[in-house]
């Protein structure tokens, strides 16, 4: 059985991106799924001086080990001011100091959602440009606009958007 990790690029305890990622992996019943929470991997703010003085924290190694031991990654990025959240960017910075090929050639379903009509399009654009440089193989991308209007009772209520996600999930599953 293939093993995947899934997580939201957010440390919000009520993250809408974690809700989306949880729904997406519920559509993958034949996979062994481990949902990670950034709150379980607390890290100091990255700085070269801190790294030189204290080294790379064990939790950064632990998160990267989860990536390396998985067959695939499902990630839904939260967007703050058009970019990654501080929590995700900090984790990404620490992991990239361990291994520049952070995503270890793993297939990825990349998603985002937001309360607004663009559904995290800005952060998706940044990630689609950046992640392949860190050895991600982005198989499919999905954006859910207007989360509050389109997600209810742990599923996407708009049938067209739900169908788009299911196509993205199917492409990802086929790549494993």
C-alpha positions in Angstrom: 0.0 0.0 0.0 1.3 3.4 -0.9 2.0 5.8 1.9 1.4 9.6 1.5 1.7 12.5 3.8 -0.8 15.4 3.7 -0.6 18.8 5.4 -1.7 22.4 5.3 0.9 25.1 4.9 -0.7 26.8 8.0 -0.4 26.7 11.7 -4.0 27.8 12.3 -5.8 25.4 14.6 -8.9 26.0 12.5 -7.1 26.0 9.1 -9.4 26.0 6.1 -6.5 24.5 4.1 -6.2 21.6 6.6 -10.0 21.0 6.1 -9.4 20.9 2.3 -6.5 18.6 2.6 -8.4 16.3 4.9 -11.3 16.1 2.5 -8.9 15.5 -0.5 -7.2 12.5 1.2 -10.7 11.1 2.2 -11.0 10.6 -1.6 -8.0 8.3 -1.5 -9.2 5.2 0.5 -6.6 2.8 -1.0 -3.7 4.8 0.4 -2.0 4.9 3.8 -2.4 8.6 4.7 -0.6 10.4 7.5 -1.9 13.9 8.1 0.7 16.2 9.6 0.1 19.4 11.5 2.7 22.2 11.5 1.9 22.9 15.1 3.6 19.5 16.0 6.9 20.8 14.5 7.7 24.0 16.3 10.7 25.8 15.1 12.6 29.0 15.9 12.6 31.6 13.1 15.4 30.6 10.7 18.6 32.6 10.6 22.1 31.7 9.5 23.5 32.8 12.9 21.1 30.6 14.8 21.9 27.7 12.5 25.7 28.2 13.1 25.2 28.5 16.9 22.7 25.7 17.5 22.5 23.7 14.4 19.4 22.5 12.6 16.5 21.6 15.0 15.6 17.9 15.2 11.9 18.7 14.3 13.1 20.0 10.9 14.8 16.7 10.3 11.7 14.9 11.5 9.4 16.7 9.1 11.8 16.1 6.2 12.0 12.4 7.1 8.2 12.3 6.8 8.6 13.6 3.2 11.5 11.2 2.3 9.6 8.2 3.7 6.4 9.0 1.8 5.4 7.9 -1.7 3.6 11.2 -2.3 2.7 14.5 -0.8 -0.7 16.3 -0.6 -0.2 19.9 0.4 -2.7 22.8 0.6 -1.1 26.1 1.1 -2.6 29.0 3.0 -1.9 32.4 1.6 -0.8 35.4 3.7 -0.3 38.7 1.7 -0.1 36.7 -1.5 2.6 34.4 -0.3 3.4 31.4 2.0 2.5 31.7 5.6 5.4 32.4 7.9 5.0 29.0 9.6 5.3 27.1 6.3 8.1 29.3 4.9 10.1 28.9 8.1 9.8 25.1 8.0 10.7 25.1 4.3 13.7 27.3 5.0 15.0 24.9 7.7 14.4 21.8 5.6 16.1 23.3 2.6 19.2 23.7 4.8 19.2 20.0 5.4 18.6 19.0 1.7 18.1 21.4 -1.2 16.0 18.7 -2.8 13.5 19.2 -0.1 10.6 17.3 -1.8 12.8 14.3 -2.7 11.3 13.7 -6.2 7.9 12.9 -4.7 4.7 13.4 -6.7 2.6 16.2 -5.2 -1.0 17.3 -5.3 -0.7 21.0 -4.7 -3.8 22.9 -3.5 -4.9 26.1 -1.9 -8.0 27.7 -0.7 -8.9 31.1 0.8 -12.0 33.0 1.9 -11.6 35.1 -1.3 -12.6 34.6 -4.9 -9.0 33.8 -6.1 -8.6 30.8 -3.8 -4.9 31.2 -3.1 -3.9 31.6 -6.7 -1.0 33.9 -5.8 0.7 31.4 -3.4 0.0 28.5 -5.9 1.8 30.5 -8.6 4.8 31.0 -6.3 4.9 27.3 -5.3 4.5 26.1 -8.9 7.6 28.1 -9.8 9.6 27.3 -6.6 8.8 23.7 -5.6 10.2 22.0 -8.8 13.5 23.6 -8.0 13.4 21.7 -4.7 12.6 18.4 -6.5 8.8 18.4 -6.3 7.0 16.7 -9.1 3.7 18.6 -9.1 1.2 16.2 -10.7 -1.9 18.3 -10.3 -3.0 21.6 -8.9 -6.4 22.6 -7.4 -7.7 25.9 -6.1 -10.9 26.3 -4.1 -12.2 29.9 -4.2 -14.5 31.4 -1.6 -14.1 28.6 1.0 -17.0 29.8 3.2 -19.4 29.6 0.2 -18.0 26.4 -1.4 -17.1 24.1 1.5 -19.7 22.8 4.0 -20.0 19.7 6.3 -16.5 18.5 5.3 -16.9 18.5 1.6 -17.1 20.8 -1.4 -20.7 21.6 -2.1 -20.2 23.0 -5.6 -20.4 20.0 -7.9 -18.2 21.5 -10.6 -15.4 22.4 -8.1 -15.8 19.0 -6.5 -15.4 17.3 -9.9 -12.2 19.4 -10.5 -10.8 18.2 -7.2 -11.6 14.6 -7.9 -9.8 14.8 -11.3 -6.8 16.3 -9.6 -6.9 13.5 -7.0 -7.2 10.9 -9.7 -4.2 12.2 -11.6 -2.2 12.2 -8.3 -3.3 8.6 -7.5 -2.3 7.4 -11.0 1.2 8.9 -10.5 2.0 6.8 -7.4 
